[in-house]
Amino acid sequence: MTYQETIYYLFNRLPMFSRLGAAAIRKDLTNTIKLCKILDNPQEKFKSIHIAGTNGKGSTSHMLAAILQTAGYKTGLYTSPHLKDFRERIKINGQMIREDFVIDFTENIIPVAEEIDPSFFEITLAMAFEYFAKNKIDIGVIETGLGGRLDSTNIIHPELAVITNIGWDHMNLLGDSLEKIAFEKAGIIKKNVPVVIGETSNESKPVFVERAREVESPLVFADDNFHVMDWHYGKHDLRVSVDSSYTKQRLSFELDLMGYYQTKNLVTLLETVHQLQKQGWKIFPEHLHSALKQVRKLTGLHGRWELIHHNPSIVLDVAHNEDGIRQLIEQLEFTDHHHLHIVLGLVKDKEIDKVLSLLPKDASYYFTRASIPRALPETTLAEKAAIIGLKGQYYPDVNAALKSAIDRANKNDLILVCGSVFVVGEVNLQF
């Protein structure tokens, strides 16, 4: 097969959550275990860190990978979904998996796939584990796909587990309360493996404490030990001051990830690094400072309050659930602009009404949809939005919506593209 034929097979032959939603989910680890057993369990041949959470797990994974590779460790990074290129999901030291490896792995695994009918995610994860093992990485940063307990990634036995936060998302799959969602995320906590919780909440804390007690895992809440004291924007960065209860000092960092919400991820990250240092990983302050200034360059992270154009300002953000949108609205309050234009597309299985209710009524809206079956039709989105007072036009194509926003915006306006990873992924960066 050619590379394009391989990608077509992966995207169309295998059930894919981003396209189909819940119908693509395998609700146990059976297929992943079978696949990895056939491959001689590559996940057991490298050390790993497991990261889950409702929001922030992607940014935290990328920042941690940037720090580890800056510290001299050959670092694998597995994340999902991708924005533009399938190979974004699997990287070593910021370099995407080779096309020839994707082709060869897929060709070799097809007979097995035809027999056990795995999902797209299960095949992709097995590919990542095999790639990391073959390339003899020192450490792999593994982001969960959805949940934790039954997520395919949960066959690893990591050095450290990290749960960034608990919020409202995928309730149809994870449960209709924060306690139930926390229970699913807590499933990545394994016997005697230390676990870092990024944000403490009254609903989730007892769940994590009980799970850690059951499996005798050391548990630490990051916001007990690190506190953001101040932050402000530099010319091209976010500058954050953090107090550490460990050193009794104030630490200062410059981040190239500009979203205010990265201050929360930074707290999670600093506790994670502290725990790795306790385990003997040689990570020094200079590694943190250097890496955090260039996460985008080192790991290729995009779509997190990403400014792609000036006059008017155009920002891409993959926020797509209630908590993510809430943080995005908070970010807008810190942003200097004349008028706000929002290019918005959502998927069907989100809490549509709750997300829409959070959005500002004085913005101009350009309702659209990504080219996936899960996408909410732009006409339906516009109708739902109009009921609560959000006004705008609708467009069947993301870039048509963005072009309309650009045509109508003045140079001091802000255009925000958000609501779905897949909407952001379809933005054409050539204006």
Contacts in CASP RR format, 6 or more apart in sequence:
PFRMAT RR
TARGET T0000
AUTHOR 0000-0000-0000
METHOD contacts of the structure
MODEL  1
MTYQETIYYLFNRLPMFSRLGAAAIRKDLTNTIKLCKILDNPQEKFKSIH
IAGTNGKGSTSHMLAAILQTAGYKTGLYTSPHLKDFRERIKINGQMIRED
FVIDFTENIIPVAEEIDPSFFEITLAMAFEYFAKNKIDIGVIETGLGGRL
DSTNIIHPELAVITNIGWDHMNLLGDSLEKIAFEKAGIIKKNVPVVIGET
SNESKPVFVERAREVESPLVFADDNFHVMDWHYGKHDLRVSVDSSYTKQR
LSFELDLMGYYQTKNLVTLLETVHQLQKQGWKIFPEHLHSALKQVRKLTG
LHGRWELIHHNPSIVLDVAHNEDGIRQLIEQLEFTDHHHLHIVLGLVKDK
EIDKVLSLLPKDASYYFTRASIPRALPETTLAEKAAIIGLKGQYYPDVNA
ALKSAIDRANKNDLILVCGSVFVVGEVNLQF
1 9 0 8 1.000
1 103 0 8 1.000
1 106 0 8 1.000
1 107 0 8 1.000
2 103 0 8 1.000
3 99 0 8 1.000
3 102 0 8 1.000
3 103 0 8 1.000
6 102 0 8 1.000
6 103 0 8 1.000
6 106 0 8 1.000
6 107 0 8 1.000
7 86 0 8 1.000
7 102 0 8 1.000
9 106 0 8 1.000
9 110 0 8 1.000
10 86 0 8 1.000
10 106 0 8 1.000
10 120 0 8 1.000
10 123 0 8 1.000
10 124 0 8 1.000
11 19 0 8 1.000
11 86 0 8 1.000
11 120 0 8 1.000
13 113 0 8 1.000
14 113 0 8 1.000
14 118 0 8 1.000
14 119 0 8 1.000
14 120 0 8 1.000
14 123 0 8 1.000
15 23 0 8 1.000
15 24 0 8 1.000
15 119 0 8 1.000
15 120 0 8 1.000
16 24 0 8 1.000
16 119 0 8 1.000
16 120 0 8 1.000
16 121 0 8 1.000
17 24 0 8 1.000
17 25 0 8 1.000
17 119 0 8 1.000
17 120 0 8 1.000
17 121 0 8 1.000
17 146 0 8 1.000
18 81 0 8 1.000
18 372 0 8 1.000
18 374 0 8 1.000
18 421 0 8 1.000
18 422 0 8 1.000
19 372 0 8 1.000
19 373 0 8 1.000
19 374 0 8 1.000
20 373 0 8 1.000
20 374 0 8 1.000
21 349 0 8 1.000
21 374 0 8 1.000
22 172 0 8 1.000
22 173 0 8 1.000
22 349 0 8 1.000
24 119 0 8 1.000
24 120 0 8 1.000
24 121 0 8 1.000
25 119 0 8 1.000
25 146 0 8 1.000
25 173 0 8 1.000
26 32 0 8 1.000
26 118 0 8 1.000
26 119 0 8 1.000
26 122 0 8 1.000
26 152 0 8 1.000
27 150 0 8 1.000
28 150 0 8 1.000
29 150 0 8 1.000
29 152 0 8 1.000
29 154 0 8 1.000
29 155 0 8 1.000
31 116 0 8 1.000
31 117 0 8 1.000
31 118 0 8 1.000
31 119 0 8 1.000
31 122 0 8 1.000
31 152 0 8 1.000
32 118 0 8 1.000
32 122 0 8 1.000
32 125 0 8 1.000
32 126 0 8 1.000
32 152 0 8 1.000
32 155 0 8 1.000
33 155 0 8 1.000
34 112 0 8 1.000
34 116 0 8 1.000
35 109 0 8 1.000
35 112 0 8 1.000
35 116 0 8 1.000
35 118 0 8 1.000
35 122 0 8 1.000
35 123 0 8 1.000
35 126 0 8 1.000
36 42 0 8 1.000
36 43 0 8 1.000
36 126 0 8 1.000
36 129 0 8 1.000
36 155 0 8 1.000
38 112 0 8 1.000
39 126 0 8 1.000
39 129 0 8 1.000
39 130 0 8 1.000
42 126 0 8 1.000
42 129 0 8 1.000
42 130 0 8 1.000
42 132 0 8 1.000
42 133 0 8 1.000
42 134 0 8 1.000
43 129 0 8 1.000
43 133 0 8 1.000
43 155 0 8 1.000
43 156 0 8 1.000
44 157 0 8 1.000
45 132 0 8 1.000
45 133 0 8 1.000
46 132 0 8 1.000
46 133 0 8 1.000
46 136 0 8 1.000
46 137 0 8 1.000
46 138 0 8 1.000
46 139 0 8 1.000
46 140 0 8 1.000
47 138 0 8 1.000
47 139 0 8 1.000
47 140 0 8 1.000
47 158 0 8 1.000
47 159 0 8 1.000
48 139 0 8 1.000
48 140 0 8 1.000
48 141 0 8 1.000
48 142 0 8 1.000
48 156 0 8 1.000
48 157 0 8 1.000
48 158 0 8 1.000
48 159 0 8 1.000
49 64 0 8 1.000
49 139 0 8 1.000
49 140 0 8 1.000
49 141 0 8 1.000
49 142 0 8 1.000
49 158 0 8 1.000
49 159 0 8 1.000
49 160 0 8 1.000
49 161 0 8 1.000
49 162 0 8 1.000
49 272 0 8 1.000
49 276 0 8 1.000
50 142 0 8 1.000
50 144 0 8 1.000
50 153 0 8 1.000
50 154 0 8 1.000
50 156 0 8 1.000
50 158 0 8 1.000
50 160 0 8 1.000
50 161 0 8 1.000
50 162 0 8 1.000
50 188 0 8 1.000
51 57 0 8 1.000
51 58 0 8 1.000
51 60 0 8 1.000
51 61 0 8 1.000
51 64 0 8 1.000
51 141 0 8 1.000
51 142 0 8 1.000
51 143 0 8 1.000
51 144 0 8 1.000
51 161 0 8 1.000
51 162 0 8 1.000
51 163 0 8 1.000
51 164 0 8 1.000
52 143 0 8 1.000
52 144 0 8 1.000
52 147 0 8 1.000
52 148 0 8 1.000
52 151 0 8 1.000
52 161 0 8 1.000
52 162 0 8 1.000
52 163 0 8 1.000
52 164 0 8 1.000
52 185 0 8 1.000
52 188 0 8 1.000
53 144 0 8 1.000
53 147 0 8 1.000
53 163 0 8 1.000
53 164 0 8 1.000
53 165 0 8 1.000
53 166 0 8 1.000
53 185 0 8 1.000
54 164 0 8 1.000
54 165 0 8 1.000
54 166 0 8 1.000
54 167 0 8 1.000
54 168 0 8 1.000
54 169 0 8 1.000
54 181 0 8 1.000
54 185 0 8 1.000
54 321 0 8 1.000
54 323 0 8 1.000
55 164 0 8 1.000
55 165 0 8 1.000
55 167 0 8 1.000
55 169 0 8 1.000
55 261 0 8 1.000
55 319 0 8 1.000
55 321 0 8 1.000
55 323 0 8 1.000
55 324 0 8 1.000
55 327 0 8 1.000
56 164 0 8 1.000
56 165 0 8 1.000
56 261 0 8 1.000
56 264 0 8 1.000
56 265 0 8 1.000
56 268 0 8 1.000
57 143 0 8 1.000
57 144 0 8 1.000
57 162 0 8 1.000
57 164 0 8 1.000
58 79 0 8 1.000
58 143 0 8 1.000
58 301 0 8 1.000
59 257 0 8 1.000
59 262 0 8 1.000
59 265 0 8 1.000
59 301 0 8 1.000
59 304 0 8 1.000
60 162 0 8 1.000
60 164 0 8 1.000
60 265 0 8 1.000
60 268 0 8 1.000
60 269 0 8 1.000
60 272 0 8 1.000
61 77 0 8 1.000
61 79 0 8 1.000
61 141 0 8 1.000
61 143 0 8 1.000
62 77 0 8 1.000
62 79 0 8 1.000
62 295 0 8 1.000
62 299 0 8 1.000
62 300 0 8 1.000
62 301 0 8 1.000
63 257 0 8 1.000
63 265 0 8 1.000
63 266 0 8 1.000
63 269 0 8 1.000
63 291 0 8 1.000
63 292 0 8 1.000
63 295 0 8 1.000
64 141 0 8 1.000
64 269 0 8 1.000
64 272 0 8 1.000
64 273 0 8 1.000
65 75 0 8 1.000
65 76 0 8 1.000
65 77 0 8 1.000
65 91 0 8 1.000
65 94 0 8 1.000
65 140 0 8 1.000
65 141 0 8 1.000
65 298 0 8 1.000
65 299 0 8 1.000
66 291 0 8 1.000
66 292 0 8 1.000
66 294 0 8 1.000
66 295 0 8 1.000
66 298 0 8 1.000
66 299 0 8 1.000
67 269 0 8 1.000
67 273 0 8 1.000
67 283 0 8 1.000
67 287 0 8 1.000
67 288 0 8 1.000
67 291 0 8 1.000
67 292 0 8 1.000
68 75 0 8 1.000
68 138 0 8 1.000
68 139 0 8 1.000
68 141 0 8 1.000
68 281 0 8 1.000
68 283 0 8 1.000
69 75 0 8 1.000
69 93 0 8 1.000
69 94 0 8 1.000
69 291 0 8 1.000
69 298 0 8 1.000
70 287 0 8 1.000
70 290 0 8 1.000
70 291 0 8 1.000
70 298 0 8 1.000
71 281 0 8 1.000
71 282 0 8 1.000
71 283 0 8 1.000
71 284 0 8 1.000
71 287 0 8 1.000
73 138 0 8 1.000
73 139 0 8 1.000
73 281 0 8 1.000
74 92 0 8 1.000
74 93 0 8 1.000
74 135 0 8 1.000
74 136 0 8 1.000
74 137 0 8 1.000
74 138 0 8 1.000
74 139 0 8 1.000
75 92 0 8 1.000
75 93 0 8 1.000
75 94 0 8 1.000
75 137 0 8 1.000
75 138 0 8 1.000
75 139 0 8 1.000
75 140 0 8 1.000
75 141 0 8 1.000
76 91 0 8 1.000
76 92 0 8 1.000
76 93 0 8 1.000
76 132 0 8 1.000
76 137 0 8 1.000
76 139 0 8 1.000
76 140 0 8 1.000
76 141 0 8 1.000
77 90 0 8 1.000
77 91 0 8 1.000
77 92 0 8 1.000
77 94 0 8 1.000
77 140 0 8 1.000
77 141 0 8 1.000
77 299 0 8 1.000
78 89 0 8 1.000
78 90 0 8 1.000
78 125 0 8 1.000
78 128 0 8 1.000
78 132 0 8 1.000
78 140 0 8 1.000
78 141 0 8 1.000
78 142 0 8 1.000
78 143 0 8 1.000
78 153 0 8 1.000
79 88 0 8 1.000
79 89 0 8 1.000
79 143 0 8 1.000
80 89 0 8 1.000
80 121 0 8 1.000
80 124 0 8 1.000
80 143 0 8 1.000
80 145 0 8 1.000
81 89 0 8 1.000
81 421 0 8 1.000
81 422 0 8 1.000
82 88 0 8 1.000
82 89 0 8 1.000
83 302 0 8 1.000
83 303 0 8 1.000
83 318 0 8 1.000
83 421 0 8 1.000
83 424 0 8 1.000
83 425 0 8 1.000
84 425 0 8 1.000
85 96 0 8 1.000
86 102 0 8 1.000
87 96 0 8 1.000
87 97 0 8 1.000
87 99 0 8 1.000
87 102 0 8 1.000
88 96 0 8 1.000
88 300 0 8 1.000
89 97 0 8 1.000
89 124 0 8 1.000
89 128 0 8 1.000
90 96 0 8 1.000
90 97 0 8 1.000
90 124 0 8 1.000
90 127 0 8 1.000
90 128 0 8 1.000
90 131 0 8 1.000
91 97 0 8 1.000
91 299 0 8 1.000
91 300 0 8 1.000
92 131 0 8 1.000
92 132 0 8 1.000
92 135 0 8 1.000
92 137 0 8 1.000
94 298 0 8 1.000
94 299 0 8 1.000
94 300 0 8 1.000
97 127 0 8 1.000
97 128 0 8 1.000
97 131 0 8 1.000
101 127 0 8 1.000
101 131 0 8 1.000
101 134 0 8 1.000
102 127 0 8 1.000
105 127 0 8 1.000
105 130 0 8 1.000
105 131 0 8 1.000
106 123 0 8 1.000
106 127 0 8 1.000
109 123 0 8 1.000
109 126 0 8 1.000
109 127 0 8 1.000
112 118 0 8 1.000
113 123 0 8 1.000
118 126 0 8 1.000
119 152 0 8 1.000
121 145 0 8 1.000
121 152 0 8 1.000
122 152 0 8 1.000
125 152 0 8 1.000
125 153 0 8 1.000
128 142 0 8 1.000
132 140 0 8 1.000
139 159 0 8 1.000
139 281 0 8 1.000
142 153 0 8 1.000
142 156 0 8 1.000
142 158 0 8 1.000
143 153 0 8 1.000
144 151 0 8 1.000
144 153 0 8 1.000
144 154 0 8 1.000
144 188 0 8 1.000
145 151 0 8 1.000
145 152 0 8 1.000
145 153 0 8 1.000
146 170 0 8 1.000
146 173 0 8 1.000
146 174 0 8 1.000
147 170 0 8 1.000
147 173 0 8 1.000
147 174 0 8 1.000
147 181 0 8 1.000
147 184 0 8 1.000
147 185 0 8 1.000
148 154 0 8 1.000
148 184 0 8 1.000
148 185 0 8 1.000
148 187 0 8 1.000
148 188 0 8 1.000
149 183 0 8 1.000
149 184 0 8 1.000
149 185 0 8 1.000
149 186 0 8 1.000
149 187 0 8 1.000
149 188 0 8 1.000
150 184 0 8 1.000
151 188 0 8 1.000
153 188 0 8 1.000
154 187 0 8 1.000
154 188 0 8 1.000
157 190 0 8 1.000
157 193 0 8 1.000
158 190 0 8 1.000
158 193 0 8 1.000
159 193 0 8 1.000
159 276 0 8 1.000
159 279 0 8 1.000
160 193 0 8 1.000
160 194 0 8 1.000
160 195 0 8 1.000
160 196 0 8 1.000
160 272 0 8 1.000
160 275 0 8 1.000
160 276 0 8 1.000
160 279 0 8 1.000
161 188 0 8 1.000
161 189 0 8 1.000
161 190 0 8 1.000
161 193 0 8 1.000
161 194 0 8 1.000
161 195 0 8 1.000
161 196 0 8 1.000
161 217 0 8 1.000
162 195 0 8 1.000
162 196 0 8 1.000
162 198 0 8 1.000
162 268 0 8 1.000
162 272 0 8 1.000
163 185 0 8 1.000
163 186 0 8 1.000
163 188 0 8 1.000
163 195 0 8 1.000
163 196 0 8 1.000
163 197 0 8 1.000
163 198 0 8 1.000
163 208 0 8 1.000
164 198 0 8 1.000
164 199 0 8 1.000
164 264 0 8 1.000
164 265 0 8 1.000
164 268 0 8 1.000
165 198 0 8 1.000
165 199 0 8 1.000
165 201 0 8 1.000
165 264 0 8 1.000
165 323 0 8 1.000
166 178 0 8 1.000
166 181 0 8 1.000
166 182 0 8 1.000
166 185 0 8 1.000
166 199 0 8 1.000
166 201 0 8 1.000
166 203 0 8 1.000
166 204 0 8 1.000
167 178 0 8 1.000
167 181 0 8 1.000
167 321 0 8 1.000
167 322 0 8 1.000
167 323 0 8 1.000
168 178 0 8 1.000
168 181 0 8 1.000
168 321 0 8 1.000
168 322 0 8 1.000
168 323 0 8 1.000
168 351 0 8 1.000
168 354 0 8 1.000
169 181 0 8 1.000
169 321 0 8 1.000
169 322 0 8 1.000
169 323 0 8 1.000
169 350 0 8 1.000
170 181 0 8 1.000
170 349 0 8 1.000
171 181 0 8 1.000
171 351 0 8 1.000
172 349 0 8 1.000
174 180 0 8 1.000
174 181 0 8 1.000
174 184 0 8 1.000
175 181 0 8 1.000
175 184 0 8 1.000
177 203 0 8 1.000
178 201 0 8 1.000
178 203 0 8 1.000
178 204 0 8 1.000
179 203 0 8 1.000
179 204 0 8 1.000
179 206 0 8 1.000
179 207 0 8 1.000
181 204 0 8 1.000
182 203 0 8 1.000
182 204 0 8 1.000
182 207 0 8 1.000
182 208 0 8 1.000
183 207 0 8 1.000
183 211 0 8 1.000
185 204 0 8 1.000
186 207 0 8 1.000
186 208 0 8 1.000
186 211 0 8 1.000
187 211 0 8 1.000
188 195 0 8 1.000
189 195 0 8 1.000
189 208 0 8 1.000
189 211 0 8 1.000
189 212 0 8 1.000
189 215 0 8 1.000
189 217 0 8 1.000
189 219 0 8 1.000
190 215 0 8 1.000
190 217 0 8 1.000
191 215 0 8 1.000
191 216 0 8 1.000
191 217 0 8 1.000
192 215 0 8 1.000
192 216 0 8 1.000
192 217 0 8 1.000
193 215 0 8 1.000
193 217 0 8 1.000
194 217 0 8 1.000
194 218 0 8 1.000
194 219 0 8 1.000
194 220 0 8 1.000
194 275 0 8 1.000
194 279 0 8 1.000
195 208 0 8 1.000
195 212 0 8 1.000
195 217 0 8 1.000
195 218 0 8 1.000
195 219 0 8 1.000
195 220 0 8 1.000
196 220 0 8 1.000
196 222 0 8 1.000
196 268 0 8 1.000
196 271 0 8 1.000
196 272 0 8 1.000
196 275 0 8 1.000
197 204 0 8 1.000
197 205 0 8 1.000
197 208 0 8 1.000
197 219 0 8 1.000
197 220 0 8 1.000
197 221 0 8 1.000
197 222 0 8 1.000
198 221 0 8 1.000
198 222 0 8 1.000
198 223 0 8 1.000
198 264 0 8 1.000
198 267 0 8 1.000
198 268 0 8 1.000
198 271 0 8 1.000
199 222 0 8 1.000
199 223 0 8 1.000
199 264 0 8 1.000
199 267 0 8 1.000
199 268 0 8 1.000
200 221 0 8 1.000
200 223 0 8 1.000
200 224 0 8 1.000
205 221 0 8 1.000
208 219 0 8 1.000
209 219 0 8 1.000
211 217 0 8 1.000
212 218 0 8 1.000
212 219 0 8 1.000
220 271 0 8 1.000
220 275 0 8 1.000
222 267 0 8 1.000
222 268 0 8 1.000
222 270 0 8 1.000
222 271 0 8 1.000
222 272 0 8 1.000
223 267 0 8 1.000
224 245 0 8 1.000
225 244 0 8 1.000
225 245 0 8 1.000
225 246 0 8 1.000
225 271 0 8 1.000
225 274 0 8 1.000
226 242 0 8 1.000
226 243 0 8 1.000
226 244 0 8 1.000
226 245 0 8 1.000
226 266 0 8 1.000
226 267 0 8 1.000
226 270 0 8 1.000
226 271 0 8 1.000
227 242 0 8 1.000
227 243 0 8 1.000
227 245 0 8 1.000
227 267 0 8 1.000
228 240 0 8 1.000
228 241 0 8 1.000
228 242 0 8 1.000
228 263 0 8 1.000
228 264 0 8 1.000
228 266 0 8 1.000
228 267 0 8 1.000
229 241 0 8 1.000
229 242 0 8 1.000
229 243 0 8 1.000
229 250 0 8 1.000
230 240 0 8 1.000
230 241 0 8 1.000
231 238 0 8 1.000
231 239 0 8 1.000
231 240 0 8 1.000
231 241 0 8 1.000
231 260 0 8 1.000
231 263 0 8 1.000
232 238 0 8 1.000
232 239 0 8 1.000
233 239 0 8 1.000
233 258 0 8 1.000
233 334 0 8 1.000
236 256 0 8 1.000
237 254 0 8 1.000
237 255 0 8 1.000
237 256 0 8 1.000
237 258 0 8 1.000
237 293 0 8 1.000
238 254 0 8 1.000
238 255 0 8 1.000
238 256 0 8 1.000
238 257 0 8 1.000
238 258 0 8 1.000
238 259 0 8 1.000
238 260 0 8 1.000
238 262 0 8 1.000
238 263 0 8 1.000
239 252 0 8 1.000
239 253 0 8 1.000
239 254 0 8 1.000
239 255 0 8 1.000
240 252 0 8 1.000
240 253 0 8 1.000
240 254 0 8 1.000
240 255 0 8 1.000
240 262 0 8 1.000
240 263 0 8 1.000
240 266 0 8 1.000
241 250 0 8 1.000
241 251 0 8 1.000
241 252 0 8 1.000
242 250 0 8 1.000
242 251 0 8 1.000
242 252 0 8 1.000
242 253 0 8 1.000
242 266 0 8 1.000
242 267 0 8 1.000
242 270 0 8 1.000
243 249 0 8 1.000
243 250 0 8 1.000
243 251 0 8 1.000
244 250 0 8 1.000
244 251 0 8 1.000
244 270 0 8 1.000
246 274 0 8 1.000
251 270 0 8 1.000
253 266 0 8 1.000
253 288 0 8 1.000
253 289 0 8 1.000
253 292 0 8 1.000
254 289 0 8 1.000
254 292 0 8 1.000
254 293 0 8 1.000
255 262 0 8 1.000
255 266 0 8 1.000
255 292 0 8 1.000
255 293 0 8 1.000
255 295 0 8 1.000
256 292 0 8 1.000
256 293 0 8 1.000
256 294 0 8 1.000
256 295 0 8 1.000
256 296 0 8 1.000
256 297 0 8 1.000
257 295 0 8 1.000
257 296 0 8 1.000
257 301 0 8 1.000
257 304 0 8 1.000
257 305 0 8 1.000
258 304 0 8 1.000
258 305 0 8 1.000
258 306 0 8 1.000
258 307 0 8 1.000
259 304 0 8 1.000
259 305 0 8 1.000
259 331 0 8 1.000
260 305 0 8 1.000
260 327 0 8 1.000
260 330 0 8 1.000
260 331 0 8 1.000
260 334 0 8 1.000
261 305 0 8 1.000
261 324 0 8 1.000
261 327 0 8 1.000
261 328 0 8 1.000
261 330 0 8 1.000
261 331 0 8 1.000
262 304 0 8 1.000
262 305 0 8 1.000
266 292 0 8 1.000
270 288 0 8 1.000
273 283 0 8 1.000
273 288 0 8 1.000
276 283 0 8 1.000
277 283 0 8 1.000
291 298 0 8 1.000
295 301 0 8 1.000
296 302 0 8 1.000
302 316 0 8 1.000
303 316 0 8 1.000
303 317 0 8 1.000
303 318 0 8 1.000
303 424 0 8 1.000
304 317 0 8 1.000
304 318 0 8 1.000
305 315 0 8 1.000
305 317 0 8 1.000
305 331 0 8 1.000
306 315 0 8 1.000
306 316 0 8 1.000
306 317 0 8 1.000
307 313 0 8 1.000
307 314 0 8 1.000
307 315 0 8 1.000
308 314 0 8 1.000
308 315 0 8 1.000
308 316 0 8 1.000
308 427 0 8 1.000
308 429 0 8 1.000
309 415 0 8 1.000
309 431 0 8 1.000
311 411 0 8 1.000
311 412 0 8 1.000
312 341 0 8 1.000
312 406 0 8 1.000
312 409 0 8 1.000
312 410 0 8 1.000
312 411 0 8 1.000
312 412 0 8 1.000
312 413 0 8 1.000
312 414 0 8 1.000
312 415 0 8 1.000
313 337 0 8 1.000
313 413 0 8 1.000
313 414 0 8 1.000
313 415 0 8 1.000
314 402 0 8 1.000
314 406 0 8 1.000
314 414 0 8 1.000
314 415 0 8 1.000
314 417 0 8 1.000
315 414 0 8 1.000
315 415 0 8 1.000
315 416 0 8 1.000
315 417 0 8 1.000
316 417 0 8 1.000
316 418 0 8 1.000
316 424 0 8 1.000
316 427 0 8 1.000
317 328 0 8 1.000
317 331 0 8 1.000
317 416 0 8 1.000
317 417 0 8 1.000
317 418 0 8 1.000
317 424 0 8 1.000
318 418 0 8 1.000
318 419 0 8 1.000
318 420 0 8 1.000
318 421 0 8 1.000
318 424 0 8 1.000
319 325 0 8 1.000
319 327 0 8 1.000
319 328 0 8 1.000
319 418 0 8 1.000
319 419 0 8 1.000
320 346 0 8 1.000
320 347 0 8 1.000
320 350 0 8 1.000
320 355 0 8 1.000
320 418 0 8 1.000
320 419 0 8 1.000
320 420 0 8 1.000
320 421 0 8 1.000
321 350 0 8 1.000
321 351 0 8 1.000
321 355 0 8 1.000
322 351 0 8 1.000
322 354 0 8 1.000
322 355 0 8 1.000
322 358 0 8 1.000
325 355 0 8 1.000
325 358 0 8 1.000
325 359 0 8 1.000
325 418 0 8 1.000
325 419 0 8 1.000
326 358 0 8 1.000
328 416 0 8 1.000
328 418 0 8 1.000
329 358 0 8 1.000
329 359 0 8 1.000
329 360 0 8 1.000
332 340 0 8 1.000
332 360 0 8 1.000
332 414 0 8 1.000
332 416 0 8 1.000
335 414 0 8 1.000
337 412 0 8 1.000
337 413 0 8 1.000
337 414 0 8 1.000
338 410 0 8 1.000
338 412 0 8 1.000
338 413 0 8 1.000
338 414 0 8 1.000
339 363 0 8 1.000
339 364 0 8 1.000
339 409 0 8 1.000
339 410 0 8 1.000
339 412 0 8 1.000
339 413 0 8 1.000
339 414 0 8 1.000
340 360 0 8 1.000
340 362 0 8 1.000
340 363 0 8 1.000
340 364 0 8 1.000
340 413 0 8 1.000
340 414 0 8 1.000
340 416 0 8 1.000
341 363 0 8 1.000
341 364 0 8 1.000
341 365 0 8 1.000
341 366 0 8 1.000
341 405 0 8 1.000
341 408 0 8 1.000
341 409 0 8 1.000
341 413 0 8 1.000
341 414 0 8 1.000
341 415 0 8 1.000
341 416 0 8 1.000
342 359 0 8 1.000
342 360 0 8 1.000
342 363 0 8 1.000
342 364 0 8 1.000
342 365 0 8 1.000
342 366 0 8 1.000
342 415 0 8 1.000
342 416 0 8 1.000
342 417 0 8 1.000
342 418 0 8 1.000
343 366 0 8 1.000
343 368 0 8 1.000
343 398 0 8 1.000
343 401 0 8 1.000
343 402 0 8 1.000
343 405 0 8 1.000
343 415 0 8 1.000
343 416 0 8 1.000
343 417 0 8 1.000
343 418 0 8 1.000
343 423 0 8 1.000
344 359 0 8 1.000
344 365 0 8 1.000
344 366 0 8 1.000
344 367 0 8 1.000
344 368 0 8 1.000
344 381 0 8 1.000
344 385 0 8 1.000
344 418 0 8 1.000
344 419 0 8 1.000
344 423 0 8 1.000
345 367 0 8 1.000
345 368 0 8 1.000
345 369 0 8 1.000
345 370 0 8 1.000
345 375 0 8 1.000
345 376 0 8 1.000
345 378 0 8 1.000
345 381 0 8 1.000
345 398 0 8 1.000
345 418 0 8 1.000
345 419 0 8 1.000
345 420 0 8 1.000
345 423 0 8 1.000
346 352 0 8 1.000
346 355 0 8 1.000
346 375 0 8 1.000
346 376 0 8 1.000
346 381 0 8 1.000
346 419 0 8 1.000
346 420 0 8 1.000
347 370 0 8 1.000
347 372 0 8 1.000
347 374 0 8 1.000
347 375 0 8 1.000
347 376 0 8 1.000
347 420 0 8 1.000
347 422 0 8 1.000
348 374 0 8 1.000
348 375 0 8 1.000
348 376 0 8 1.000
349 374 0 8 1.000
352 376 0 8 1.000
352 381 0 8 1.000
352 384 0 8 1.000
353 384 0 8 1.000
353 388 0 8 1.000
355 419 0 8 1.000
356 384 0 8 1.000
356 385 0 8 1.000
356 388 0 8 1.000
356 390 0 8 1.000
357 388 0 8 1.000
359 385 0 8 1.000
359 390 0 8 1.000
361 388 0 8 1.000
361 389 0 8 1.000
361 390 0 8 1.000
361 391 0 8 1.000
363 390 0 8 1.000
364 391 0 8 1.000
364 392 0 8 1.000
364 405 0 8 1.000
364 408 0 8 1.000
365 382 0 8 1.000
365 385 0 8 1.000
365 390 0 8 1.000
365 391 0 8 1.000
365 392 0 8 1.000
365 393 0 8 1.000
366 392 0 8 1.000
366 393 0 8 1.000
366 394 0 8 1.000
366 395 0 8 1.000
366 401 0 8 1.000
366 402 0 8 1.000
366 404 0 8 1.000
366 405 0 8 1.000
367 378 0 8 1.000
367 381 0 8 1.000
367 382 0 8 1.000
367 385 0 8 1.000
367 392 0 8 1.000
367 393 0 8 1.000
367 394 0 8 1.000
367 395 0 8 1.000
367 401 0 8 1.000
368 378 0 8 1.000
368 381 0 8 1.000
368 394 0 8 1.000
368 395 0 8 1.000
368 396 0 8 1.000
368 397 0 8 1.000
368 398 0 8 1.000
368 400 0 8 1.000
368 401 0 8 1.000
368 423 0 8 1.000
369 375 0 8 1.000
369 376 0 8 1.000
369 377 0 8 1.000
369 378 0 8 1.000
369 381 0 8 1.000
369 396 0 8 1.000
369 398 0 8 1.000
369 423 0 8 1.000
370 398 0 8 1.000
370 420 0 8 1.000
370 422 0 8 1.000
370 423 0 8 1.000
370 425 0 8 1.000
370 426 0 8 1.000
371 422 0 8 1.000
371 426 0 8 1.000
372 422 0 8 1.000
375 420 0 8 1.000
375 422 0 8 1.000
378 394 0 8 1.000
378 395 0 8 1.000
378 396 0 8 1.000
379 394 0 8 1.000
381 394 0 8 1.000
382 392 0 8 1.000
382 393 0 8 1.000
382 394 0 8 1.000
385 391 0 8 1.000
385 392 0 8 1.000
393 404 0 8 1.000
394 401 0 8 1.000
395 401 0 8 1.000
395 404 0 8 1.000
398 417 0 8 1.000
398 423 0 8 1.000
398 426 0 8 1.000
398 427 0 8 1.000
399 426 0 8 1.000
399 427 0 8 1.000
399 428 0 8 1.000
402 415 0 8 1.000
402 417 0 8 1.000
402 427 0 8 1.000
402 428 0 8 1.000
405 415 0 8 1.000
406 415 0 8 1.000
406 431 0 8 1.000
409 415 0 8 1.000
417 423 0 8 1.000
417 424 0 8 1.000
417 427 0 8 1.000
418 424 0 8 1.000
END
